[in-house]
Amino acid sequence: MVFSVSAQAQFQEIIPDQAILQDVLQRHLHLDIRFTHPMDMGPVLPMDYPEEVGVIANGRRTILTDKLQTNTEDGAQTFGLDYEVKAPGDHIFYIVPAPYWDPSEQKMISQYAKVIVDAYGAGNGWDVLVGMPMEIQPLSRPYALWAGNVFQGVVLRHGEPVPYAELSVAYHNDGSVIPPADSYSEQIIRADINGTFTYGIPKAGWWGFAAAAMANDPLKNPEGEAVNHEETGVIWVHALDIHKAH
């Protein structure tokens, strides 16, 4: 079995408007859900309605799929989600997307993505697993990072570490970075024999980490043909510039 990432640097985004809720009176979160090329700021790619969107907090899973708002960007369907935080604790938001057909790579692809929001400094659940087929478990807390910190995680397939997994790393570009060559649109790193990887975060903002593997069973493409099914685990982490903190 070959563990690798897609060459196109396509990432399933699930990005909140805040990584940390500090004030207990501050309860509202908005999450943008889109499929895109983060460093290149597009294009935004079409998404079907997700199979499941939810949140895990304080040991409880809440399904939020019916709360999604449908939007359009660059002519492609995207989604938004509004959520009211009710109690302290780390909130793990995740998406199980509908598989999509990639004609250039002749395979169906599912990117299972998650992001962790800290509510009021509880810090009590950022490494809890969602239970997705491919998933990255953070070994570093995925929020309250400074640019220049390293982020560590372990790539899991059905809960087991993946030796030497290859990962793609992409910056959610806010327009402040112009890649000097196509290869800068994603960083490629490899995990060690225990599935553990390390990456030094060079800039403040949102960073996505993705690791992929072929599923054991094929899926049918839009024409009804049985084709390979690639499953990808994605995690988004946030860093701040220590020199601009206030």
C-alpha positions in Angstrom: 0.0 0.0 0.0 1.3 3.4 -1.0 0.7 6.3 1.4 1.0 9.7 -0.4 -0.7 13.0 -0.9 -2.4 14.4 -4.0 -0.1 16.5 -6.2 -2.7 19.3 -6.6 -2.5 20.5 -3.0 -6.3 20.4 -2.8 -7.5 20.8 0.8 -10.8 20.4 2.6 -11.1 23.5 4.7 -13.1 23.8 7.9 -11.9 27.0 9.4 -13.5 29.0 12.3 -13.4 32.7 12.6 -11.6 32.3 16.0 -9.2 29.6 17.2 -9.7 30.6 20.9 -12.7 32.0 22.8 -11.3 34.0 25.7 -14.3 35.9 27.1 -17.1 33.7 28.6 -19.6 36.2 27.1 -18.2 35.4 23.7 -20.1 32.3 22.5 -20.6 32.6 18.7 -18.4 30.8 16.2 -18.7 30.8 12.4 -16.9 28.1 10.4 -16.3 28.3 6.6 -16.2 25.0 4.8 -14.8 24.9 1.3 -12.7 22.7 -0.9 -9.8 24.7 -2.4 -6.1 25.3 -3.0 -5.3 27.2 0.2 -1.9 28.7 -0.6 -3.0 29.7 -4.1 -6.2 31.2 -2.8 -8.2 29.1 -5.2 -9.8 28.1 -7.3 -12.6 27.0 -5.0 -13.8 23.6 -6.1 -17.4 22.3 -6.1 -18.6 20.4 -3.0 -21.6 18.1 -2.6 -23.5 18.3 0.6 -21.4 16.6 3.3 -22.3 13.2 4.7 -21.7 14.5 8.2 -20.5 17.6 10.1 -20.3 17.6 13.8 -18.5 18.7 17.0 -17.1 16.7 19.9 -16.8 18.6 23.2 -16.6 17.3 26.8 -17.0 13.7 25.7 -20.2 14.4 23.7 -20.7 14.3 19.9 -23.3 16.6 18.3 -24.3 16.2 14.7 -24.6 19.6 13.0 -25.1 18.6 9.3 -28.7 20.0 9.2 -27.3 23.4 10.5 -25.2 24.0 7.4 -25.7 27.1 5.3 -25.2 26.7 1.5 -23.0 29.4 -0.2 -21.4 30.0 -3.5 -17.8 31.0 -4.2 -16.2 31.2 -7.6 -19.3 29.5 -8.9 -18.7 26.5 -6.6 -20.9 25.3 -3.7 -19.4 25.9 -0.3 -20.9 25.8 3.2 -21.0 27.9 6.4 -21.8 26.9 10.0 -22.9 29.0 13.0 -22.4 27.5 16.4 -23.1 28.7 19.9 -20.6 27.5 22.5 -22.4 26.4 25.7 -19.6 25.3 28.0 -15.9 25.5 28.5 -13.8 22.8 26.8 -12.0 22.0 23.6 -14.4 21.7 20.6 -13.4 19.4 17.8 -15.3 20.4 14.6 -15.1 17.8 11.8 -16.5 17.1 8.4 -17.1 13.8 6.6 -17.5 15.0 3.0 -19.2 13.3 0.1 -16.5 11.5 -2.0 -15.7 13.5 -5.1 -14.4 12.4 -8.5 -11.0 13.6 -9.6 -10.8 13.0 -13.4 -7.2 14.0 -13.6 -6.1 11.3 -11.1 -8.9 8.9 -12.0 -10.0 8.2 -8.5 -12.6 9.1 -5.9 -11.3 11.1 -3.0 -12.6 11.7 0.5 -10.9 14.3 2.7 -11.9 14.0 6.4 -11.0 17.3 8.0 -11.1 18.7 11.6 -10.2 21.8 13.6 -10.0 22.3 17.3 -11.3 25.5 19.1 -10.4 26.3 22.7 -13.3 27.5 24.7 -12.3 29.5 27.8 -9.0 27.9 28.5 -10.2 24.5 29.6 -7.6 22.7 27.4 -9.2 19.3 28.1 -9.7 17.5 24.8 -7.5 18.7 21.9 -6.1 15.3 21.2 -9.4 13.3 21.3 -10.0 11.3 18.1 -13.0 11.7 16.0 -12.7 8.1 14.6 -12.3 8.8 10.9 -10.7 6.3 8.6 -7.7 8.6 8.1 -7.0 11.0 11.0 -4.1 13.1 12.3 -3.9 13.1 16.1 -2.1 16.2 17.4 0.8 15.7 19.7 1.2 19.5 20.0 -1.8 21.5 21.2 -3.2 22.8 17.8 -4.0 26.3 19.0 -2.2 28.9 21.1 0.9 28.3 18.9 3.4 31.0 18.1 4.8 31.3 14.6 8.2 29.6 14.9 6.9 26.8 17.2 6.9 23.3 15.8 3.7 21.3 15.4 3.8 17.5 15.9 1.2 14.9 15.1 0.8 11.2 14.3 -0.9 9.9 11.2 -3.5 7.2 11.9 -5.3 4.8 9.6 -8.2 3.1 11.4 -6.6 4.1 14.7 -3.2 2.7 13.9 0.0 4.7 13.2 1.2 4.8 9.6 5.0 4.4 9.3 6.6 6.9 6.9 3.4 8.5 5.9 3.8 11.4 3.5 2.1 14.7 4.4 1.2 17.8 2.5 1.3 21.1 4.4 -0.4 24.2 3.1 -0.9 27.7 4.4 -4.4 29.3 4.3 -3.1 32.3 2.4 -4.5 35.7 3.3 -2.9 37.3 0.3 0.3 38.2 2.1 2.4 35.4 0.5 3.2 35.0 -3.2 4.7 31.5 -3.9 7.8 32.0 -6.0 7.2 28.6 -7.7 4.4 26.0 -7.9 6.3 23.7 -5.5 5.9 26.3 -2.7 2.1 25.9 -2.8 2.5 22.9 -0.5 5.3 21.6 1.7 6.0 17.8 1.6 7.2 16.1 4.7 7.3 12.5 5.9 6.5 10.9 9.2 8.9 8.6 11.0 8.5 4.8 11.5 6.0 5.5 14.3 3.8 7.7 12.0 5.0 10.9 13.9 5.8 14.1 12.0 7.2 17.5 13.0 6.8 20.8 11.2 8.2 24.2 12.1 5.4 26.8 11.5 7.0 29.8 9.8 4.1 32.3 9.7 1.1 33.3 11.7 -2.3 32.0 10.4 -4.0 28.7 9.6 -2.0 25.7 8.5 -3.4 22.5 7.1 -1.8 19.1 7.3 -3.0 16.2 5.1 -2.1 12.5 4.8 -3.7 10.1 2.4 -3.9 6.4 1.6 -5.9 4.2 -0.8 -8.9 2.6 0.8 -9.2 -1.2 0.6 -12.4 -1.1 -1.4 -13.1 0.9 -4.6 -15.9 3.3 -5.2 -18.0 4.0 -8.3 -17.3 7.2 -10.2 -20.0 9.3 -11.7 -20.1 7.0 -14.7 -20.7 3.9 -12.5 -17.2 2.5 -12.9 -15.3 1.0 -9.9 -12.2 3.1 -9.3 -9.7 3.6 -6.5 -10.8 5.5 -3.4 -8.3 7.8 -1.7 -9.0 8.7 1.9 -7.2 11.7 3.5 -7.0 12.9 7.0 -6.7 16.7 7.4 -6.1 18.9 10.5 -6.0 22.7 10.7 -3.9 24.4 13.3 -3.5 28.1 14.1 -0.4 30.2 15.1 0.1 33.8 16.1 3.0 36.2 15.6 4.5 36.8 19.0 5.6 40.2 18.0 2.1 41.3 17.1 0.3 39.7 20.1 -1.7 42.0 22.3 
